[in-house]
Amino acid sequence: MVKFGLQFKATLENVTNVRPVGDDFRWFLKIKCGNCGEISEKWQYVNLEESTPLKGGRGSANMVLKCKLCSRENSIDIIEGKITPYNAEDSETFKTMVQFECRGLEPVDFWPQAGFAAVGAESGTPFPEISLLEKDWTDYDEKAKESVGIYEVTHKFIKC
């Protein structure tokens, strides 16, 4: 089994502590089969709440997929305790936000969606419902009387 880290990078304006909310947060991924190299056509999601038994009684995983091309069963787990917020001091640098334990597959792409949250860097104002679907998000912090935003969201995967 191989561990992969999803590294997140964005420009933060007057916000910090950008993070996914809840165990039901869906990490949308494109997956590559380690056996035949087939990359999934559709986005697959994995979250901490779901658990699927592995074939042969070898435990369970957050997501179990059967490759369409070679029929091999592969799985992925989110490593608990390895979900890290992206903070103001991380702005414009890559930082590992989540780690996945992969058996027979490799994540190759990430599609950020809704379900993120952040707080005002100076005011502590909560922003509980952030969608990064457009890879940019803006709002206004009434307490601090300034605009806030998350811009130029990008990512990469690394082996951990």
N, C-alpha and C positions, 0 to 999 in steps of 0.2 A: 504494500500500500504506500502511496505517495501523498505527501501533504503539499497543497498549493495555497498560496496566499493571494487574495484579491487586493491589489494595491489601488487605492483611490487617490485622485489628484484633482484639486479644484482651487479656484481663487475665491477666498472668503472675504466678504465685506461686512465688518461689524458684527459677525456671528462666530460662534465657536460650538464645540460639542455636537457636531453633525453626526448622527447615528441612526441606525435602523430602530424602529419601535416594535417591541414585543417579540415573543417566540414564534408568532405566526407571520413575521416579516418574510416575504418571498424574495429570494435571490434568484432572478431570472438569468439563466445561463444557456449558452450553446455548448454542447458537449462533443468531444472527440473520442471515439472508441480506441482504446490502446491496442486492440488486437488487429483491426482491419483499417483503421484510420478514418472511418466514416464520421462526418460531422453532422450532428442533428440539424434537420431543416427547421424544425420548430423550436421556439424557446421552451426550455424546461425550467421548472422552479423547484427549489429546495428550501425547506424551512425547518426550524427546530422542533415544531410541534408534531410533525408527521414522522411515523416510524413504520417501515415495511419490513416484514421478515425476509431474510435471505434464504435462497434455495438450499436445501440440505440441512436446515436447522443450525446454520452458522451465525446466529444472532440476527440483528436487524440493522437497518440503515435509514437515514432521513429520506433517501431517494434510491430506488432500485430501477434500473432501466435495462431493457433488452435491446441490443443493437439490431436495427432493421436489416442490416446487410449480413452480418455473420451470426446473429442470434445469440451472441454471448451476453450473459447477465453481468452487468456492472453496477457499482453502487458508489454513493457519495454521502458523507456525513459532514455536518457542520461541527467543528470542534468547539465544544462548550467552553466558555471562558476566553475564547480567542476572537471575540467581536470587540473591536476597539473604536472609540469615537475619533473623528477627524477634527482637530482643534485649530484655533486661529494661528498658532505657531507652526502648524503643518502646512499652511496655505502655500500653494504653488509647488509643493513637493509630493512625491509618491509616499504613501504610508499604507501599510497592510491594515485593512479594515476587518477582514474576516479570513479564517483559515478553513480549508476543506480537506478531509481525509478521503482520498479517492482510491477505489479498487477497480482497475481495468479501464479507467477513463481519465480524461483531462479536460478541465474547463478551458474554453478558448475565447469566449466573449461574454460580456456582462451587459445587461440592459437595465439601468436604474429606473425605478418606477416611483410610485407614491409610497408613503410609509416611513419617510425620514422625519427627524425632528432636529432642532438646534435651539440655542439660546443666544440672546443678545450678548455680545462680548463685554460690553461695559455695564449694561442695565440688568442683565439676567432675565430679560423678557423671554418667556417660552414661545417658540414657534413649533407647535406640535404636529402640524400636517403639511409637510413639505413634499412636493412632487418634483423629482429630478428627471422626469420623462423627456423634457425638452433640453436637458443638460444645463439649464440655467434656471434660477429661481430668484425672485425679488419680492420684497415686502417693505414695510415701514415700521420702525420701532418707535412707538408713541412716547415711551418713557425717555429714551435717549434723544428723541427728535432727530433721527437720522435714518437714511435708507440702509437696508441690509440686503445681502444677496449671496448667492452661491453661483459662480460662473465657471464656464469652460470645464465642466466635469469630464474627466477621462479616467482610464484605468489600464491596468496590465496585470497579468498573472505571473507569479514567480514560484519556483519550487522552494519549500521551506526545509 
